[in-house]
Amino acid sequence: MEEIRCFIAIELPEELKQELARLIVRLKARQPPPAKWVDPASIHLTLNFLGNVAVERIDEITMAMTEATRQIPPFQLEVKELGAFPNINRVQIVWVGISGELDTLIRLQRLLDSNLSQLGFNAEARAFTPHLTLARVRDQASPEERQKLGKLIAGTTFEAGIIKVKSIGLIKSQLTRAGAIYSRISLAELGGGLTLP
């Protein structure tokens, strides 16, 4: 039985990816600690990570997505401000924040969780925290280097603009030595409607 690794996400417009690319260049120029920087072309807003899924289940997952999106009208999100997990003093992950119509985004994510759990997928254990991951700090980075990166993040202003959310995608993630390669499998439009690639 063939399986694919996949997740459900909101894909970003090209202009925003270019803004994120410029931000990454700015941050790297300040010589942060060793980190794995995300390729800006592949940055997205993950709603649900599904893991390895049998290819035969793609249709039912897409239908669960369509059921969730049918109840949600198109909405807008804002991309701005930098932050870090778990916190600014012990940086492990560097992210850009999401604001705007968060109530609608969270409702969409919960509907997806509910529909997917009926198909046997586990709901996310952690609370949904909307963000765009920019980098993961490598294990060998010292506490001092992590704090220095935290100060850099705190001192960097960033405002990239608006995402007009009109659809969500089921995305295939293919892991390679060079990093993950993402390709859309299906698309569910907000307010009803299903579009295959």
N, C-alpha and C positions, 0 to 999 in steps of 0.2 A: 504494500500500500504506500503510494507516494505521499510524502508530507512536505509542507512548506512552512517556513517560519514567517509569521505575519502579525500585523497590528492594524488598528483603526486609527486614523489621524486626520487632522485638518492640514491640508497642504498650503504652503505659503506662496504668495505672488512673487514673481521674479525680482521686482524692484526691492522688496523686503529682503530677499536673500542677498542682494547686492549690498544693501545697507549693513546687514550682519557680517558680510565678508569684509567690509571696510572697518567695522568695529573690531573684528578679530585681528586684522593687520595692526590697528592702533594699539591693542592690548599686547600683542606679541612684540611690538617695538620697544616696550618697556621691560623686556626680558623677565617674564614671569617664570616661576619654577617649572620643572618638567611636567608637561601635560599633554594629553591627547586631545587635539582640537578637532571639532566636528567640521566636516566639509560643509560650507554654507549651502551648497546646492542640495544637500540632503537633510537640512534642518526642517522639522515639521512639529506640529503640536499633537503629541500622542494622546489619544483618548482612552484606548484599551489595548493592552498588549496580550495577544492570544497565544504566543509561543508556537510550537510545532502543531500543525493542523493537517488532517488528511485532506487531499485535494477534493475528494468527494463532498466535503462539508462546505465548500466555498459558497454554493448557492444558498444554503440555509443561513449562513452568516450574513450574506448580502441582503437576504430578506429581513433578517433581524435588524440590520442597519436601516433599511427602508422603512420598517415599522416605526423605528425611533425618530427618524428625520421627518416623517409625515406630520408629526405633531409639533414640529419646531419651525417657525418662520426664519428666513434669512436674518442674520444679525451681524453686529460689528464688534471687533475686538481691537484694542490698542496695544502696541508693542513698545514698551519703554522701561527704562531703569534696569540696572544690573543687580544681581544678588548671588548668593552662594548657599549650597547645602553642605554640611548641616548648619553652618553659620559663618559669619564673616571672619572669625578668628581661627577657624579650622577648615579652611576651604577644601572641599573634596570635588564639588561640581560647581562650575560657573554657569549661570543662567541669565536670560533676559526675561523680565516679567511681562505678564499679560494682564490687562485691565479692560474696562469697557463693559459690555453686556455679559458679565460673569454669571449672573443668575441663569441666563438662557444657556450658556455653555455648560454649567454644572447640571442643569436639567437634562440636557442632551446626553451628557456622559452617564448620568444615572439611568436614563431610559435604556441606553446601550447596555450598561451593566445588567439591568433587569432582564432584558431580552436575551442576552448572551447566557446568563445563568440558567435560563430555561432550556438552553441547549447543552448544559453541562459544563460551561466554562466558569471558573471561579472568579468572583468579583475581586477587584483590586483590594489587597489587605490595607494598604496605606490610603489615607484620604487623598482625593484628587487635588493636586496643586498645579494649576496651569502655568507652564513655563516652556521656554525654548532652551535646550541644553547647548552651550557653546564649547565647553571643555570639561574633561575629567582629569584631575590632578593625579599624577603617577604616584605609586606607593612610596617610592624612594624620596619624595619631597619632604624636607624637614619641617617641623612645626614653625620655625622662623620663616621659611620660604612661604608657607601657607598663610601666615599672618601678613607678610609683605604683599601677597596677592590680594588678600582681603582689603588692605589699605588702597591698593590700586583700583579694585572694584568700587569701593566706597567713594573714591575721588573721581570716578569716570561718569560723566552724564551721557545719556543715550535716549533718543526718542526717534523711533523709526516710522511711526505712522499707524495706519489703520489696516486691518484685515477684514474684508467683506466676506463673511462666511456664508457660502451658498450650497456647499456640499461637504461630504466626508468621504474618505477613500479607504478601501481595504488595501493595505500595502504589503507586498512581499519583501522580506528582508533576506538577502543572500549574503552570508558572511564570507569574506575573502581576506587574504593577507593584507591587502591594501585598505581594508575597511569594508563596511556594509554597503551593498548596492541595493537601492530601493526601486521597486517598480509597482505601479498601481495595477491591481487585479480588477477591482470594480469600484463604482462610485454611486453614492446615494445622495440625491439632491434634497435640500431642506424644503419643507412644505409639500413633500410628496414627489414621487418620480424616481425612476431608477435609470441609470445610464451605465452601460458597460463600455469598456475602453474602445 
